[in-house]
Amino acid sequence: MEKDYVPNRSGLNYFLWAISMKYNLWTGLYCLEPWERNLFNVCLIIILSMSVYTTSLFMPGYISTFLSVSCSLLAHISSLLFNSTETIAVCRDSMDTPSP
């Protein structure tokens, strides 16, 4: 009877082996044949890379819109609460600077 490969319990080899085994167990890939496992992993990598690309493309616009709206809201609330125009000037200065 052939024994399964298990690296020594110390070092990077064991850590990577344990992560690989947990990934196979949690996703159920251990039930698939090797070519099915590879196809699943390729599809997963493609989907994750498309998600990262789309996030990096649109997130800066969302963040700048969120910051400008929240700064305006903060300025309005602080002017109502404290009857101050100092916060409004700070927000205007930060919105006037062009974003890269």
C-alpha positions in Angstrom: 0.0 0.0 0.0 1.4 3.4 -1.0 1.6 6.1 1.5 0.4 9.7 0.7 3.0 12.4 0.6 3.1 14.6 3.8 6.0 16.9 4.2 7.8 17.5 7.5 5.7 19.6 9.9 8.1 22.5 9.8 8.8 25.0 7.1 7.2 26.5 4.1 6.6 23.2 2.4 4.2 21.9 5.0 2.4 25.3 5.2 1.8 25.3 1.4 0.8 21.7 1.4 -1.7 22.3 4.3 -3.2 25.3 2.5 -3.5 23.3 -0.7 -5.3 20.4 1.1 -7.7 22.8 2.8 -8.5 24.4 -0.5 -9.2 21.1 -2.1 -11.3 20.0 0.8 -13.3 23.2 1.2 -14.1 23.5 -2.5 -14.7 19.8 -3.0 -12.0 19.6 -5.7 -10.7 16.4 -4.3 -13.7 14.7 -5.9 -12.8 15.9 -9.4 -10.3 14.4 -11.9 -7.1 16.4 -12.4 -8.3 18.0 -15.7 -11.6 19.0 -14.1 -9.7 20.5 -11.2 -7.4 22.5 -13.5 -10.4 23.7 -15.5 -12.1 24.9 -12.3 -9.0 26.7 -11.1 -8.5 28.4 -14.5 -12.1 29.6 -14.5 -11.7 30.8 -10.9 -8.5 32.7 -11.7 -10.2 34.4 -14.7 -13.2 35.5 -12.7 -11.1 36.8 -9.8 -8.8 38.7 -12.2 -11.7 40.3 -14.0 -13.1 41.3 -10.6 -9.9 42.9 -9.5 -9.5 44.7 -12.8 -13.1 46.1 -12.7 -12.7 47.1 -9.0 -9.4 48.9 -9.7 -11.0 50.6 -12.7 -14.1 52.0 -11.0 -13.2 52.2 -7.3 -11.3 55.5 -7.5 -14.4 57.3 -9.0 -16.6 55.8 -6.3 -14.3 56.8 -3.6 -13.9 60.4 -4.8 -17.7 60.7 -5.2 -18.2 59.3 -1.7 -15.6 61.6 -0.2 -17.1 64.7 -1.8 -20.6 63.8 -0.8 -19.6 62.9 2.8 -17.5 66.1 3.1 -20.4 68.2 1.9 -22.7 66.5 4.3 -20.2 66.9 7.2 -19.8 70.6 6.3 -23.6 71.1 6.3 -24.1 69.2 9.6 -21.2 71.1 11.3 -22.5 74.4 10.1 -25.9 73.6 11.5 -24.6 72.3 14.8 -21.8 74.7 15.5 -22.8 77.7 13.3 -19.3 77.6 11.8 -18.0 78.1 8.3 -14.5 76.8 9.0 -15.3 73.2 8.1 -17.0 74.3 4.9 -13.8 76.1 3.8 -11.7 73.0 4.5 -14.0 70.9 2.4 -14.0 73.4 -0.4 -10.2 73.4 -0.4 -10.1 69.6 -0.5 -12.6 69.4 -3.3 -10.8 72.1 -5.4 -7.6 70.1 -5.6 -7.6 67.9 -8.7 -7.5 64.2 -8.2 -4.9 62.2 -10.1 
